[in-house]
Amino acid sequence: MTTSTPEPKPPNTPLTDTNLVEDRSKLSKMYQHYVEVKDKYPHALLLYRVGDFFETFFQDAVTISRELELVLTSKHGGEVGRVAMTGVPHHAWERYTTLLVEKGYAVVICDQVEDSADAIGLVKREVTRILTPGTLLEEGMLKASRNNYLAAVVIAVNHWGLAYADISTGEFLTSQGSDLEHLTQELMRLQPSEVLFPTNAPDLGSLLRPGETSPSLPQCLPPTFCYSLRSQVPFSQAEARSKLLQKFKVRSLEGLGCEHLPLAVRAAGGLLEYIEDTQKANPVSLQLLRTYTLTDYLIVDHQTRRNLEITQTVRDGTFHGSLLWALDRTRTAMGSRALRRWLLQPLLDIKGIKSRQDTIQELVENTPLRQDLRQLLRQIYDLERLTVRAASGRANARDLVALADSFSRLPELSRLVEDARSPFLKALQKVPPILEELAEKLHAHIVESPPIHLKEGGLIRAGINALLDERKATVESDQQWIANLEVDERVRTGIPNLKVGFNKSFGYYISISRSKSDQVPDNYIRKQTLTNEERYITPDLKEREARILTARDDLNQLEYEIFDALRDEVGNHAEIIRNIARAVAAADVLCGLAELAVHQGYCRPEMLTGREIAVIDGRHPVVEQSLPAGFFVPNSTWLGEKNHRGTEKPVLWAGSPTCSNWRDTEEEKPDLVILTGPNASGKSCYLRQVGLIQLMAQVGSFVPARSAKLGICDRIFTRVGAVDDLATGQSTFMVEMNETANILNHATANSLVLLDEIGRGTATFDGLSIAWAVAEYLAVDIKSRTIFATHYHELNELATIVPNVANYQVTVKELPDQIIFLHQVQPGGADKSYGIEAGRLAGLPAVVIKRAKQVMGQIEKHSKIAMGLREGL
Ligand SMILES: Nc1ncnc2c1ncn2[C@@H]1O[C@H](COP(=O)(O)OP(=O)(O)OP(=O)(O)O)[C@@H](O)[C@H]1O
């Protein structure tokens, strides 16, 4: 980022840059203050409260009017002339700020901190809030079903440290690794809203919006995120370590798991400093820092996550149509967020997977329990976020009522699961007694439907505090006196339309129509004359009014203090509430998965330590739900058994005796399957189905199949389709080759590799040769379990040379004038792609079709790759 010297402005055009103001004393007082504040936050947009508006001036006015499509006007700024200005109504600041933060801006709110009526001279204003994409806490700015992560990255040569936190839930984790590619992948998994990066570059302090670049940012940091360039000091080992020790009140970081991970410590310490810096007014409550290792989880790289459409579709990036969309039957916001996290971080540990499966199984088998649980879970609010709001002093009375309501559901929840056997349900059996006490206390103190505002009274029930009751009684009696005044004075004066009113400037007054003003008693003092009425006060009325106003202020203050103490009490138990929130979220996820398993007919996969993948009648979990019931054609998969090693004869892919569309031959499962079939027959769908079933199984979910035995995978790789990556200037073919290289360099015998077309972006023979060599390398050298979908039918010949390769095809039925798609995967290679047929249907001229058939005949005659290779050997 560079700062250029602004051009001087032509006369009469409003100033659009604070740097153009040569002599600030020529600005009127308010603008001088605005510019002073702006100097402190040059990289943020400053919203400045002026009366009922948040206004913004100079360069920020130009940016905001462009980004929010607001009218750009100007205002007189003193001797300097007019300055550019735009503004939003103060009550709508959250809505507009959300839009700006979503676009990657940091926004500083400078509010009036005294009543303009009390101000002597310029109204006092202060910065009350700094909002950046990763530090949001306002309910309306956060998405209930996903975490809002703030990350921090430290890089030392090839090593990295990454810490991340969601300050709205308190989650705080750190990790360290030695391959920068893993850092990129981990950031892509987290999709943080903001990433902190320490630098000593001149653009320190700036927030780079998605797509903006800076020479300070290393290549491995994806340009799709917002980056806050921070000073290196808090990211130094000494500063970071002492910050963490102090925060978590520990003597060593051993207990947090990162004592010997200096980069993880530096990232976490720097992150913590930023959180504290931006949340000075209301410190947030974070959970104890947890250290994790990437290799604890199934590695699903960004490409694969995208291709398998885990959280959004490839075509238009929507949630609808993604795996998460198809699986989410959760009832709470916490559950929904947890399911997303689980899908993005499947497990490797069989024990962990089995304990999730056990819980699902128990809930599948016990329908009344499942249904009652789901019913009850719906009544539990977002404990995680409500607790953080309470602990940071931001919760309002409605938040505390929501917490109390949720706490009072917990004993019911515990009763429901009292006979449960599985670990995730047992976790709900014990409700910490303090939560029941808190629920009782909150319900007893706070009225049922409290107002949003905390300083205007109406929060606390009667009978809680003697002083409060006494003050309320005084106010009520004075109010009653005023209410009676109208009736009494009508009688006394004989004026039937006499009224008692109230307005902000005079307080209480007596209103009489002008025609009756001669009947006004002597003690009335005239205050105002309107067209048809006269307004009066009396000394008595003013005395009562003064009493009421003072007593009401005291009353409101007292109510606020009682509320604040309750809120603190809740905040002090944040850790206990969080533990139960985690248990509720996990139970919610598993209950939802059980419900899904019942309704969609999923089975419990048997998880194995070996390499076998045996799925009988598997289905694609998303496509199945998008088609009418019964339309999806199930297909089986057998991969990765050992028997074939050393076998000379070509291997036919064996099927299960129970599976109708499979040939029941030998108990053999190849490592690599060449999958052929016409366009649109279902190859890509099948490929993804295999990947999704494996991923779901490692999440602990049941899977869409009749039965399944699945060996744990260390990684799932996919290469699907080909898209030009214009952003990085890479051609379709180069993207394809990069992805293929990544797979060949990282896959192991325990990986699952799903390839959908390789070598199509170049000349046919180059492409075919690369495809052949890649398939051979995967089958012979790596021996990963692979499905390779292709239109190169020549690849079917590979199975005649390499024993652990088999051919499969997606079948169609050929009628004289049409093709019927059967979507069935069967042994054997397809000999036709019906590409020419597709061209005919699309309307290619008959002569072109005829010629294409002749050419194809010639090509097929001369294609004898396997024979040639064998001869060569
Ligand atoms: N098993 C199935 N049962 C029912 N419908 C299916 C099945 N598999 C695929 N389909 C339908 O067929 C359509 C085409 O499938 P898919 O895109 O997987 O074909 P493809 O063989 O990969 O085609 P191409 O070679 O042109 O890329 C899908 O959109 C889906 O609706």
The ligand as a Gaussian input file, in Angstrom:
#p B3LYP/6-31G(d) Opt

LIG

0 1
 N      -26.773000     -43.216000      -9.394000
 C      -27.571000     -42.288000      -9.930000
 N      -28.927000     -42.388000      -9.832000
 C      -29.718000     -41.454000     -10.373000
 N      -29.264000     -40.383000     -11.052000
 C      -27.944000     -40.238000     -11.203000
 C      -27.032000     -41.188000     -10.652000
 N      -25.793000     -40.782000     -10.950000
 C      -25.908000     -39.651000     -11.673000
 N      -27.205000     -39.320000     -11.826000
 C      -27.715000     -38.151000     -12.554000
 O      -27.008000     -38.035000     -13.773000
 C      -26.497000     -36.728000     -13.944000
 C      -25.132000     -36.776000     -14.620000
 O      -24.217000     -37.392000     -13.789000
 P      -22.660000     -37.060000     -13.809000
 O      -22.429000     -35.606000     -13.907000
 O      -22.075000     -37.785000     -12.672000
 O      -22.232000     -37.719000     -15.204000
 P      -20.779000     -37.969000     -15.800000
 O      -20.741000     -39.377000     -16.252000
 O      -19.729000     -37.555000     -14.873000
 O      -20.797000     -37.033000     -17.087000
 P      -19.554000     -36.367000     -17.900000
 O      -18.698000     -37.471000     -18.382000
 O      -20.247000     -35.646000     -18.992000
 O      -18.861000     -35.453000     -16.928000
 C      -26.427000     -36.160000     -12.529000
 O      -26.720000     -34.805000     -12.530000
 C      -27.448000     -36.928000     -11.729000
 O      -28.668000     -36.185000     -11.626000

